[in-house]
């Protein structure tokens, strides 16, 4: 820990096992000149390896003490360091074909993933380590307990793959949960055409707001029964049974004249 006391408010659990550092770097496979940004470099376990492979990277660190340590360890020619909150950071400012890498704090993982998703046009890929249960939700299939709002919102934009799990003992301090590494690849031309992104988000949020409600009731303020049927959706179904394509079709139908 090099004398650093982990701050709970930042969700700090530092990857310390060289085996898993090597596995993550191998999964990312950074090459010279790649536009890499690391979220939450912390004590720099991944940072040094990423720099060695890519030649130089950017990093976003909210903890001023850790940012100062990183600035002392790596010169500015190899590490462009931003002392900032990743939840409010403008990732577009880092340029195109961005490769995002990070051990994301568990307490902000979902909002941070939503924030990153808003920059999908600038992204080449994302490799993140998260709580294992969050990765299960990201990769879930319809009609399963893990399938929900996070699943649909991410899978409408990315191909999401769980790569491997990381035990609690690989961290200092050890968290109470296991972690997993996920890869997200923007769908690009295969991305479904969503007429109104804000409306799509509202439909998905409402459908999972109260999982026991039928879509007829859950979406009453957004789409009437006739709209549901026009989208070939059973009004008595629940949101967890709809595929991502179903949600896209329903949101697009809802964007037209209300029924």
Residue pairs with C-beta under 8 A, 6 or more apart in sequence:
1 14
1 43
1 172
2 43
2 69
4 43
4 65
4 66
4 69
6 12
6 13
6 14
6 172
6 173
7 63
10 62
10 63
10 105
11 105
11 106
11 107
11 108
12 42
12 63
12 105
13 103
13 106
13 171
13 172
13 173
13 174
13 175
14 42
14 43
14 45
14 103
14 171
14 172
15 21
15 24
15 42
15 45
15 46
15 103
15 129
15 166
15 170
15 171
16 45
16 170
16 171
16 172
17 166
17 169
17 170
17 171
19 170
20 166
20 170
21 45
21 46
21 49
22 49
23 164
23 181
24 46
24 101
24 127
24 129
24 181
25 46
25 49
25 50
25 53
27 127
27 163
27 164
27 181
27 183
28 36
28 50
28 99
28 101
28 127
29 53
30 36
30 50
30 53
30 54
30 57
30 99
31 53
31 54
32 53
32 54
32 55
33 54
33 55
34 54
34 97
34 99
35 94
35 95
35 96
35 97
35 98
35 99
35 124
36 50
36 54
36 57
36 58
36 98
36 99
36 101
37 57
37 58
37 59
37 60
37 91
37 94
37 98
37 99
37 100
37 101
38 46
38 47
38 50
38 57
38 58
38 59
38 60
38 101
38 102
39 59
39 60
39 86
39 100
39 101
39 102
39 103
39 104
39 112
39 128
40 60
40 61
40 62
40 86
40 102
40 103
40 104
40 105
41 47
41 59
41 61
41 66
41 70
42 61
42 63
42 66
42 103
43 66
43 69
44 69
44 70
44 73
44 74
46 101
46 103
47 57
47 59
47 70
47 74
47 79
48 73
48 74
50 57
50 101
51 57
51 74
51 78
51 79
55 78
56 77
56 78
56 79
56 80
57 78
57 79
57 80
58 79
58 80
58 81
58 82
58 94
59 70
59 79
59 80
59 81
59 82
60 82
60 84
60 86
60 89
61 67
61 70
61 81
61 82
61 83
61 84
62 83
62 84
62 85
62 86
64 83
67 81
67 83
70 79
70 81
71 79
71 81
74 81
82 89
86 102
86 112
86 115
87 108
87 111
87 112
87 115
91 98
91 100
91 116
91 119
91 122
91 123
92 119
92 122
94 122
95 122
96 122
97 122
97 123
97 124
98 119
98 122
98 123
98 124
99 123
99 124
99 125
99 126
99 127
100 116
100 123
100 125
100 126
100 127
100 128
101 126
101 127
101 128
102 127
102 128
102 129
103 128
103 129
103 179
104 112
104 113
104 128
104 129
104 130
105 112
106 130
106 131
106 134
106 175
106 177
109 130
109 131
109 134
110 134
110 150
113 128
113 138
113 150
113 154
114 153
116 123
116 126
117 153
117 154
117 157
117 158
120 157
120 158
120 186
120 191
121 186
123 186
124 186
125 183
125 184
125 185
125 186
126 158
126 182
126 183
126 184
127 163
127 181
127 182
127 183
127 184
128 181
128 182
128 184
129 166
129 179
129 180
129 181
129 182
130 138
130 179
130 180
130 182
131 175
131 177
131 178
131 179
131 180
132 165
132 177
132 178
132 179
132 180
133 146
133 177
134 150
135 162
135 180
135 181
135 182
136 146
136 162
136 180
137 146
137 147
137 148
137 150
137 151
138 150
138 151
138 154
138 155
138 160
138 162
138 182
138 184
139 151
139 160
139 161
139 162
139 182
140 146
140 147
140 148
140 151
141 147
142 240
142 241
142 242
142 243
143 240
143 241
144 240
147 240
148 208
148 211
148 240
149 204
149 205
149 207
149 208
151 244
152 204
152 208
152 244
152 247
153 201
153 204
154 160
154 184
155 244
156 191
156 192
156 194
156 200
156 244
156 247
156 248
157 186
157 187
157 191
158 184
158 185
158 186
158 187
159 184
159 185
159 187
160 182
160 183
160 184
161 182
161 183
161 185
162 180
162 181
162 182
163 180
163 181
163 182
163 183
164 180
164 181
165 178
165 179
165 180
165 181
166 178
166 179
166 180
166 181
167 178
167 179
168 174
168 175
168 176
168 177
168 178
168 179
170 179
171 179
192 244
192 245
192 248
193 248
193 252
194 200
194 248
194 251
194 252
195 251
195 252
195 255
196 251
196 252
196 255
199 222
199 251
199 254
199 255
200 247
200 248
200 251
202 222
203 219
203 222
203 223
203 247
203 250
203 251
203 254
204 239
204 247
204 251
206 218
206 219
206 221
206 222
207 215
207 218
207 219
207 238
207 239
207 242
207 247
208 239
208 240
209 218
210 218
211 238
211 239
211 240
212 238
213 238
214 235
214 236
214 237
214 238
215 228
215 233
215 234
215 235
215 236
215 237
215 238
215 239
215 242
216 225
216 228
216 235
216 236
218 238
218 239
219 228
219 250
219 254
222 254
223 231
223 250
223 253
223 254
223 258
223 259
224 258
224 259
225 235
225 259
226 259
227 250
227 253
227 254
227 256
227 258
227 259
228 234
228 235
228 250
229 235
230 253
230 259
231 246
231 249
231 250
231 252
231 253
231 254
232 249
233 242
233 246
233 249
233 250
242 250
